[in-house]
Amino acid sequence: MIPRVVFDTNVLVSAIGWGGNPGRCVEAAFRGRIRALSCVEIMHELAGKLSDKLGFTDELVEASLASLTCFFEFVAIPGELKGVQTDPSDDQGDRVRRCRTRDAHRHWRPQASPADRAV
């Protein structure tokens, strides 16, 4: 059975902006090693973070989201999440724990590199 993973906004921002372990997690989903799950709310927050924190243009935000939606499975959040551990260091305090992996493929690449970001 393929593991299902919910990617929170911080993991996706890191994957797109810098790669590293978060990028390897997203790459594993791209290669079909894990099933990437997300929701409209996370994608909406991601769009804002890419624009506000990384200085992405609207076109670059759209392209980044489009690259993820090709292989992410979207689920509806019918109410509040229960039983999810929060990260006390997170400024929002309500995000799912971060994705970590040691054995992921290395071929998925973010839509934009940090050099492509507006300064």
C-alpha positions, 0 to 999 in steps of 0.5 A: 500500500502506498503511504498517504501524506498531507503536505502542509504549507511550510513543507510546500513553500520549502519544496518550491523555494529551496528543495532539500528534504521537503523537495524530496518529499514532493518528488517522492509524490511526483514519482508515485512513491507516496500519495500526496494529499492536500486541500483547497485551503492549503493551496490558497494559503500556499499561493499567499505565502509564495507571493508574500514571502518569496516574492513570486509573481502571479504567473509564477504562483499559478505555474507553481500551483499547477505543477502540484495539482497535476499529481496531488489528490485533493480532499475536502475538510468538512470541519475542524481537524481532531487529534492533530498534533500542533507545532508550538514553534509554528506562528499559526499553531495549527499545521500538520507536522512536517513531512520528512523522508530519507528515501525519496527520488531526486528528480522532481524540481520546484517550478521556480528556483530561488534565483527566479524569485523577484528580490 
